[in-house]
């Protein structure tokens, strides 16, 4: 998957943010069990 935005820094920031939220979400789901 390739992000379609011009500023590379902005795309990287969004990618890191999404990855961060996915990790947090996974932690919550796992700890709930």
Rosetta silent file (secondary structure, phi, psi, omega in degrees, C-alpha in Angstrom):
SEQUENCE: XXXXXXXXXXXXXXXXXXXXXXXXXXXXXXXXX
SCORE:     score description
SCORE:     0.000 S_00000001
   1 L     0.000  127.474 -178.891    0.000    0.000    0.000 S_00000001
   2 L  -116.853  120.960  179.370    1.410    3.354   -1.045 S_00000001
   3 L   -66.341  137.600 -177.445    0.076    6.578    0.503 S_00000001
   4 L  -101.064   70.887  174.675   -0.921    9.164   -2.074 S_00000001
   5 L  -140.773  149.260 -173.812    0.298   12.442   -0.611 S_00000001
   6 L   -69.341  -54.964 -178.171    3.034   14.830   -1.658 S_00000001
   7 L   -67.786  115.461 -177.134    4.764   15.666    1.664 S_00000001
   8 H   -66.160  -36.620 -179.382    6.736   12.561    2.595 S_00000001
   9 H   -63.994  -41.528 -179.924    7.066   13.664    6.220 S_00000001
  10 H   -63.002  -43.209  179.362    3.307   14.078    6.531 S_00000001
  11 H   -62.532  -42.396 -179.674    2.658   10.617    5.096 S_00000001
  12 H   -63.594  -40.193 -179.558    5.172    9.095    7.473 S_00000001
  13 H   -62.928  -44.293  178.936    3.557   10.898   10.405 S_00000001
  14 H   -63.183  -42.778 -179.456    0.122    9.576    9.460 S_00000001
  15 H   -62.086  -45.166  179.289    1.504    6.063    9.031 S_00000001
  16 H   -63.811  -39.428 -179.904    3.190    6.165   12.434 S_00000001
  17 H   -64.600  -44.833  178.778    0.018    7.520   14.051 S_00000001
  18 H   -62.498  -42.796  179.940   -2.139    4.781   12.512 S_00000001
  19 H   -62.072  -40.503 -179.716    0.395    2.151   13.560 S_00000001
  20 H   -62.494  -46.170 -179.546    0.414    3.582   17.092 S_00000001
  21 H   -65.924  -37.215  178.191   -3.370    3.439   17.379 S_00000001
  22 H   -62.810  -41.762  179.481   -3.448   -0.113   15.992 S_00000001
  23 H   -63.668  -46.472  179.622   -0.924   -1.208   18.638 S_00000001
  24 H   -61.076  -44.465 -179.571   -2.935    0.456   21.426 S_00000001
  25 H   -61.154  -42.756  179.082   -6.161   -1.081   20.105 S_00000001
  26 H   -63.935  -40.676  179.266   -4.540   -4.522   19.979 S_00000001
  27 H   -60.857  -42.849 -179.528   -3.256   -4.105   23.535 S_00000001
  28 H   -64.788  -45.175 -179.681   -6.775   -3.248   24.759 S_00000001
  29 H   -62.779  -42.685 -177.714   -8.320   -6.218   22.937 S_00000001
  30 H   -68.420  -40.288 -177.200   -5.654   -8.590   24.247 S_00000001
  31 H   -72.722  -19.591 -178.197   -5.879   -7.368   27.835 S_00000001
  32 H   -73.211  -25.601 -176.967   -9.655   -7.715   27.759 S_00000001
  33 L   -68.429    0.000    0.000   -9.438  -11.489   27.383 S_00000001
